[in-house]
Amino acid sequence: MRRLLALFAIFSPFTCAVRLRLAVAAPASQPGLLVKVVAACALLAVAAAGGIHNAAAAAGATPTPILLELFTSEGCSSCPPVDAWVNQLDAAQPVPGAELIVLEEHVDYWDHDGWRDPWSSAQLTERQRGYSEELGRNDVYTPQVILDGNVEVRPWEREQVRQSFERLAQTTTVPVSLESLGWMPEGSVFGGRVVVDDSGQRRGGDVYVAVALDHAQSQVAAGENRGRHLVHVAVVERLLKIGRAEKGTSFDQPFQVRLWPGASREQLRVIAFVQEPGPGRVLGATMRDVR
C-alpha cells in the first residue's frame, strides 16, 4: 500500500499526461516504465473518486459489485500496462462503495503473430465480438475494458474512468450468491449453486459461471512481448451459461465445472453474474475464492 501511495504522490493529475508521453517515447531503454506510468495514472483516477480504501466496506455496508472485463493477449505489446492496472485494481479495491469483480479474458486473434497465448480462447474472442456489435463497433481490439457489460472505458482517460466507476457504484444490482460450493468425489469437478433474488426486478438475464485462475504468470519467448515476464489476475479458464433468471422471479440452479489437468484448488476463484442477452448490461455479480 505504501508503494501505491508513493506512486500517487508522484503522479499528480497535471503530470500524468506528460509522463505518459515520455514513457511511450522511450520503451526500449526502460521497458517497465510504461506499465508503471499507466497503472499509477489510472489508479490515481479511481482513487480521486474517494480514496484508496473502500468506504462502504469500512462502514459495514454491502458494496455494489462492478464486473470489470479485460480483453487482452500476451501477443499484444499494448496490453501489459492495462494488465498491470487491472491487477492493482483487483488488489487495492479503490472504488468507494463498490467491489470490482475482475475477469481477464484472453482472446486468440493474436496467436498467429509468433506467440500463442496459453490462456487464449475462441469462446472469449466471440464474446468480445458480441460486445463490439452491441457497442456499434465494426472491429475488436486489445486491450479493451468493459464495465458491467455496457460501459467501455479507456484506462488512460482519467476523468472517464473516475466518472464511470462513480456512477456504477451507485447502481442498484440484482442480488447474486454462490452457495454449497465444493468438489465432486472424482476431484476434477467443482460445483455449487447460483442463487439470484430477482423478485421485484423488471429485467431478466442469462446466468453465467466463470472459473478463473487467481493469479498467473508467463515468460514470453516470441512475438511483440518477447523477453517479458507477464503477470495476470483472474484469468478466465471456464465460462458457461447455466440458465436464465426471469424477471420478477428467483433463480436457484446447480452447476458443475470440469476443470483442466493440473488445476490447483488454491489458485482458483469462481464468479457468477446475470447479464441481459446481447451480451448486454450486467444486472448483478458475485465472486468467491475456491478452496
C-alpha positions in Angstrom: 0.0 0.0 0.0 2.9 2.4 0.8 4.2 1.8 -2.7 0.9 2.7 -4.3 0.5 5.8 -2.2 4.0 6.8 -3.2 3.1 6.4 -6.9 0.0 8.6 -6.3 2.2 11.3 -4.8 4.5 11.3 -7.9 1.8 11.1 -10.5 -0.5 14.1 -10.0 -3.3 14.7 -12.5 -1.2 17.5 -14.0 1.9 15.3 -14.7 0.3 12.1 -15.9 -0.2 13.2 -19.5 3.4 14.4 -19.7 4.8 11.2 -18.1 2.8 9.0 -20.4 4.2 10.7 -23.5 7.7 10.3 -22.1 7.1 6.6 -21.3 5.8 5.9 -24.8 8.7 7.6 -26.4 11.3 5.5 -24.6 10.0 2.0 -24.2 13.2 0.3 -25.4 15.5 1.6 -22.8 13.0 1.4 -19.9 10.6 -1.5 -20.7 8.8 -1.4 -17.4 8.3 2.4 -17.3 5.1 2.4 -19.4 3.5 -0.2 -17.3 4.2 1.7 -14.1 3.0 5.1 -15.5 -0.3 3.8 -16.9 -1.1 1.8 -13.8 -0.3 4.7 -11.5 -2.2 7.3 -13.5 -5.3 5.1 -13.9 -5.3 4.2 -10.2 -5.0 7.8 -9.4 -8.1 8.4 -11.4 -10.0 5.9 -9.4 -8.6 7.0 -6.1 -9.7 10.5 -6.8 -13.3 9.4 -6.5 -12.9 9.0 -2.8 -9.6 7.5 -1.5 -7.8 4.2 -1.6 -9.9 2.5 0.9 -13.4 1.2 0.1 -15.6 3.5 2.1 -18.7 1.2 2.0 -16.7 -1.8 3.3 -15.2 0.3 6.1 -18.7 1.4 7.2 -20.0 -2.2 7.1 -22.3 -1.6 4.1 -22.6 -4.1 1.3 -20.5 -2.8 -1.7 -22.0 -2.7 -5.1 -20.5 -5.3 -7.5 -19.0 -3.9 -10.7 -18.0 -6.6 -13.3 -14.7 -5.5 -15.0 -13.9 -7.5 -18.1 -10.5 -7.0 -19.7 -10.0 -8.4 -23.2 -6.2 -8.9 -23.6 -3.5 -11.1 -25.1 0.1 -11.9 -24.4 0.8 -11.3 -28.1 -0.2 -7.6 -27.8 2.5 -5.2 -26.8 -0.1 -2.6 -25.7 -1.7 -5.0 -23.2 0.8 -5.3 -20.3 0.3 -1.7 -18.9 -3.5 -2.3 -18.7 -3.0 -5.8 -17.4 -0.9 -4.2 -14.6 -3.6 -1.6 -13.9 -6.3 -4.3 -13.6 -4.1 -6.4 -11.3 -3.7 -3.4 -9.0 -7.4 -2.6 -9.1 -8.2 -6.1 -8.1 -5.8 -6.0 -5.1 -6.4 -2.4 -3.9 -10.2 -2.2 -4.5 -10.1 1.6 -4.5 -13.6 2.4 -5.6 -15.7 3.7 -2.7 -18.9 1.8 -2.3 -18.0 -0.9 -4.9 -16.4 -4.3 -5.2 -14.6 -4.7 -8.5 -15.0 -8.2 -9.8 -12.4 -8.8 -12.4 -12.5 -11.2 -15.4 -9.3 -11.2 -17.6 -10.3 -12.7 -20.9 -7.6 -13.7 -23.3 -8.5 -13.6 -27.0 -7.0 -15.8 -29.7 -6.6 -13.5 -32.7 -3.1 -12.5 -31.7 -1.9 -16.1 -31.6 -0.7 -16.1 -35.2 1.9 -13.4 -34.5 4.7 -15.6 -33.2 3.4 -16.3 -29.7 0.4 -18.4 -28.7 -1.1 -17.1 -25.5 -1.5 -20.1 -23.2 -4.9 -18.8 -22.0 -6.3 -17.7 -25.3 -9.8 -18.8 -26.2 -12.0 -18.7 -29.3 -15.0 -18.5 -27.0 -13.8 -15.3 -25.4 -13.0 -13.8 -28.8 -16.6 -14.4 -29.7 -17.7 -12.8 -26.5 -15.7 -9.7 -27.3 -17.1 -9.6 -30.9 -20.6 -9.7 -29.3 -19.7 -6.6 -27.3 -18.4 -4.9 -30.3 -21.7 -5.4 -32.1 -23.7 -4.2 -29.1 -21.5 -1.1 -28.8 -21.8 -0.3 -32.5 -18.2 -1.0 -33.4 -17.0 -2.8 -36.5 -13.8 -4.2 -35.0 -12.2 -5.7 -32.0 -9.0 -4.6 -30.3 -6.9 -5.2 -27.2 -6.7 -4.1 -24.5 -10.4 -3.4 -24.1 -12.1 -2.8 -20.8 -15.9 -3.3 -20.4 -17.7 -2.4 -17.1 -21.0 -4.1 -16.3 -21.5 -5.2 -19.8 -22.3 -1.9 -21.4 -19.7 0.7 -20.4 -16.4 0.8 -22.4 -13.6 2.7 -20.6 -10.0 3.6 -21.6 -7.7 3.5 -18.6 -5.6 6.4 -19.8 -8.7 8.7 -19.9 -8.7 9.7 -16.2 -11.9 11.6 -15.9 -13.9 9.0 -17.9 -12.6 6.2 -15.6 -13.5 8.2 -12.5 -17.0 9.1 -13.6 -17.8 5.5 -14.8 -16.8 3.9 -11.6 -18.5 6.5 -9.5 -21.8 6.2 -11.4 -21.8 2.3 -11.4 -21.1 2.3 -7.7 -24.5 4.0 -7.3 -26.4 1.4 -9.4 -28.9 -0.9 -7.9 -28.0 -4.5 -8.7 -29.7 -7.9 -8.5 -28.5 -9.9 -5.5 -26.5 -12.9 -6.7 -24.9 -15.5 -4.4 -22.8 -18.7 -4.8 -23.8 -21.4 -2.4 -22.9 -25.0 -1.5 -19.5 -24.8 -3.3 -17.5 -28.0 -3.2 -15.6 -30.7 -5.1 -17.1 -33.8 -6.5 -15.6 -37.2 -5.4 -13.5 -37.6 -8.5 -11.6 -34.4 -7.6 -11.6 -32.7 -11.0 -15.2 -31.4 -11.0 -16.2 -28.4 -9.0 -19.8 -27.5 -8.3 -22.3 -25.5 -6.3 -25.4 -23.4 -6.7 -26.1 -19.9 -8.1 -29.0 -18.1 -6.3 -30.4 -14.9 -7.8 -33.1 -12.9 -6.0 -34.8 -11.3 -9.0 -38.1 -10.6 -7.2 -39.2 -7.1 -7.9 -36.9 -6.6 -10.8 -38.2 -5.6 -14.2 -35.5 -7.3 -16.3 -34.3 -10.8 -16.6 -31.0 -12.2 -17.8 -28.7 -15.1 -18.6 -26.9 -16.6 -15.6 -23.1 -17.3 -16.1 -20.5 -19.0 -14.1 -16.8 -18.3 -14.7 -13.8 -20.2 -13.2 -10.6 -18.2 -13.2 -7.0 -18.5 -12.1 -6.5 -16.3 -9.1 -3.0 -15.3 -10.5 -0.9 -16.5 -13.4 2.4 -15.6 -14.9 4.3 -16.3 -18.1 7.7 -15.8 -19.7 7.0 -14.8 -23.3 9.5 -16.2 -25.7 8.3 -14.7 -29.0 6.1 -12.1 -30.6 5.6 -8.4 -29.6 6.3 -9.1 -25.9 9.3 -11.3 -26.4 11.6 -11.5 -23.3 8.9 -10.0 -21.0 7.7 -11.6 -17.8 3.9 -11.1 -17.7 1.7 -11.3 -14.6 -2.1 -11.8 -14.7 -5.1 -11.9 -12.4 -8.5 -13.6 -12.6 -7.6 -15.3 -15.9 -10.8 -17.0 -17.2 -10.4 -20.7 -17.9 -14.1 -21.7 -18.0 -17.2 -19.7 -18.8 -20.6 -21.3 -19.1 -24.2 -20.2 -19.2 -26.2 -22.3 -16.7 -29.7 -20.8 -17.2 -31.9 -17.8 -17.3 -33.2 -15.7 -14.4 -36.7 -14.5 -15.5 -37.8 -11.0 -14.4 -39.7 -10.8 -11.1 -38.8 -14.4 -10.1 -36.0 -16.0 -8.1 -33.4 -18.3 -9.6 -31.7 -21.3 -7.9 -29.7 -23.6 -10.1 -26.9 -26.1 -9.5 -23.8 -26.2 -11.7 -20.7 -28.3 -12.3 -17.5 -27.4 -14.0 -14.9 -30.0 -15.1 -11.5 -28.4 -14.5 -8.4 -28.7 -16.7 -5.5 -31.1 -15.9 -3.2 -29.6 -13.2 -5.7 -27.1 -11.9 -4.8 -26.1 -8.3 -7.6 -25.7 -5.8 -5.6 -23.0 -4.0 -5.3 -20.8 -7.1 -8.9 -20.5 -8.3 -11.8 -18.1 -8.0 -15.4 -18.6 -9.2 -17.6 -15.7 -10.4 -21.3 -15.7 -11.1 -23.2 -13.0 -12.9 -26.5 -12.2 -14.5 -26.4 -10.5 -17.9 -29.0 -9.2 -20.3 -28.8 -11.0 -23.7 -26.6 -9.4 -26.3 -24.3 -9.5 -24.4 -25.8 -6.5 -22.6 -25.9 -4.9 -19.2 -24.8 -7.0 -16.2 -27.5 -6.9 -13.6 -25.6 -8.4 -10.7 -22.5 -10.4 -9.9 -20.6 -12.1 -7.1 -17.2 -13.7 -6.6 -15.8 -16.4 -4.2 -12.4 -18.0 -3.8 -12.2 -21.7 -4.4 -10.7 -23.7 -1.5 
